[in-house]
């Protein structure tokens, strides 16, 4: 559904996105993660044809975004940056105006979309009376106007309270399940990504440092909870010895390929470090992300 090949964007002398390869298969809910400034929004801007790449190719629905913009984006809905509405008009009238920019949409379809996002009964209310969560749902309704095959959502839960985040997650999952749309979701709420996405990519300083499925992240055979007198020193020694690939501040280590807990226990005991706990653990996305950022930070640049 989405394919980026060696996509680069340079602002001044700084690459915001650096030789990025990305493949979002049809039918996935695909998470795009990274710290602020990692290049997520720049990458999405290029996917939507709003930012011109310095190098590389971007295809959506098999069409080149810049050579065949309509063919690529004609059935793509997006939340990008801060959605703007006419506050003095109703939610329904806002959708009617947005639809007129592309193609007239029957009233039945507009009401159906408002029902999809949970705004039925408030469609005639002026947008200035909407809560932040209702505005977020109206923004999601706008993405459904082109009868999309693909939704690109850049921080759709940003600024929402816990209840609003929960409702947004439920709505996204329902749209994916019932409308069969592919979804690219950029978010800094790791718990939401973990509960929503089937596959993720992680960016750091414009480069992809991981791409894979959530099942791969949750593998129990590589993650070990370690309690000892000096966790940081233990991780340093285990990594130097080739027994661990990374560690997190949460007391978890990633075992190197082919390494078992017994090798870790032997290493620590031989170096006089007390072992209070060694237990396999199912990795959370948060711990995985922190370990990944730590490993990427320690890699030499260039």
N, C-alpha and C positions, 0 to 999 in steps of 0.2 A: 504493500500500500504506500509506504514511504521508503525512498532509498536515497541516501546521501553518499557521494563518492568523492573522497579527498577534498571535502569542502573546507575552505579557509576564508576567514574574514579578518582583515587587518585594519585597525583604526590608528592612523599615524604610524608609529613604529611597533605597536603592540598587537599581536594576534589575539583577537577575542575568541576565535574558533580556529583550531589548528589541525588541518588534514583529517577532518572528521569523516569516518565511515559509519553509517547507521542504516539498519534495515528493520523496518517495522512491518511484520507480516500481517496480512488481512485477518481480522477477527480478534486481534490481541487488544488488551488494555496495557499499554506500554508506558512505563514510567521513565521520565527524564530527570535525573537527580544531580545535585551539585551545589556547592556553596554559592553565596551571592558573588557574582563576577565570574562564575565558572564558564559562562558562554551559553547557558540554556536559552535565555530570551533572544539572544542574537541568532542562535540556530533556528528557533521557531520563526523569527522575523524573516529569515531567508526562505524557510519552507513556505511561508505565506506570500512570498514575492515582495515584501515590504523593505527588505534589506538586500542589496545586491552583493553577491559573494565576490571575493577577490579571486578565488579559483575554485574549481570543482564543479560537479553536476548535482542537481537536485531533481528527482522525479517523484511525483505523486500520482497515484492511480495510473502509473506507466507513462505519464506525460511529463515533459520537461517544464518546470515551473516558469521559466523565463522565455522559452521558445513558444510554448502553447499554454499561456496562463489560464485561459478559460477551460481548456480541456483538463488541466491539472487540478484547478481549484473550484470548478463549477459546482461540485457536490461535496464541498468541504465547509464545515462550520467551525468557527474559532472564537475563543475568548483570548484576547491578546492585549496586554497592558490594561488600562482602566476603562471598562465599558462606559460609554456616555449615553445618557438618556435625556429626553425632554421632560423635565420634572413637572411641568404644568399640564402635561397630557397624561392620559391613562396608560396603563400597561398595554392594553389592547391596541390603542392608537399608536403607541410607539412601535409595536410589532408591525402594524399595518404600514407605517411609513418606511421602516427598514425593508419590508418585503417589496415595496414599490421601487426600490433602487435596482432590483434585479428582475423580478417578475411578479405580477399581481398574484396574491394568494387568497383563495376563498375564505370566507368568514369561518366556515366549518373547520378548515385546517388550522386557522389561528387559534380558535377555541380549543381544539384538540391539543395543540402544542402547549397552551397555557395549563391545560389539565395535566399534561405529562409532567410538568415541572412543579405542580402543586400550587398554582395561582388561581385556580377556578374559584369564583366568588369574590376575587379582588381585581378582576381584569378591568373593571370600570373605575377603580380608584386611581387618583393621580399618583404618579410615581414618587412625588415628594412625600407622600404619606407612607411609603414602603420602608420597612426595616432594611438593614444591610443584607440580611439573609434573603429577603424577598427580591432585592435588587440583583443579588447573585443568581437567583433562580430565573429572573427575567433575562439576564445575560445568557444563561444557558438556553432559554427559550429562543433567543435570537439565533443561536447556533443551529437550531433545528429547522429554520426557515427554508434552506435549500434542499430539504429532504436528503440529508448528508449520508455519504458512505463512510466519511471520516470526520471525527471531531478532534480538534487540536485545542487543548485547554491549558493555558498558562496560568498557574496558581489560582484555580477556580475557587478555592476555599480561603483565600487570603482575607484576613480581617474578620472572619466569621467566629462566632462563639462556639463552644463545644457542640451545642445542639444543632447549630447551622452547619457545622462541619459534618456531623453525622447525617443530616438530611441530604447534604450535597453528595456524600458518598453513596447513600442509598439510591439517589436519583441516577447517578452515573452508572452504577451497577445495573439498574433496571433498564436504562437506555441501551446498554451493551447487550443485555440478555434478550430484550424483547424487540428492539429495532435492528439488532445484528450489526451495529456500527463498530468500526475500528476506532480506538481512542488513543491518542497520544496525550499523556498527562504530565505536566511539569509541576512539581510541588516540593516544598521544604518540610511538609508534614510527613515524616517517615512512617509513622503509624498508619496514616491514611493510605499511603502508597502500598504498604505491606498488605493491607486488607483489601486493596482494590486491584492492583496490577498483577498481570501474569508474567511479565518480563520487564527488565529495567536496563537502562544504561546510566553510567555515572561519569560525569565530566569533572575535570579538575584543570583549571587554567586553560580552558579551551580544548583540552585533549580528552579522549575517551579512555578511562582507566579500567572500566569493566562493562561487559554486556553479557546478560544471561538471564535464565529463568528463575523465578522465585523458588522453585523446588531445589535448584542447584545451591542457592544461598542457605536453605534450611537443612542441608545435609548434616546429620549428626556425627558422621564418622571423622570429620575434620576439626570439630570444635571441642575444646576442652576447657573446663573451668578449673582454674588453678588458684589455690590459696597457700601462700608461703610468706616468709618474713619480709621479703623485698621483691614484690612482683616485677617492678621495673628492671631490676638487676637480673631476675630470672629470665624475663623475656629477652633481654640483651644477650645473655649467654646462650639461651636456646636457639635464638636466631643465628648467632655467630657459628654455632655448632651444626647448623643446618637441620635442626629438629623442628623449628617453628617458622612459619612464614610471616606472622605478624601477631601483635597483641593489642588489647584494648584496655582502657582505664577501668573497664567493668570486670576485670579479673578473668578474661577469656583469652585464649590463644588459638591460632589457626595452626594445626599440625601440618608439617611438610608432608608431601606425598610419600606414602609407604611407612610413615612413622606412627607408632602406637603409644598409648599412655605409659606403658611400662618403660619405654625409652626415656620419656620425660622424667618419670620418677627416679630412674637410675641416675640421670644427669644431675638432678637436684640434690639427691642424697650424697653422691660422690663429692659435691662441692660444699657440703655441710649446710645446705639450706633445708630447714624443716618443711615437711609437706603436710599441710593441714587438710587439704582436699584436692583430689583429682577426679573429676567426673565429666563424662560426655554431656554435651548440652546441645539442644536445638538452637541454632543461631537466629537471633532476631535481625531484622533489617538494620536497626540502629547500630548494634554491635558490629555487624558486617561493614556498614558504611564507615564507622569510625576506624576500624582496622584498615580498611581500604585507603582512607585518607592518610592514615599514619604511614602505611607502606609507600604510598605515592610520594609523601613528603620526604621520605628517606632515600628515594631513588635519585641518582645524579641527574641533573637537568641536561638537555641536549642529547 
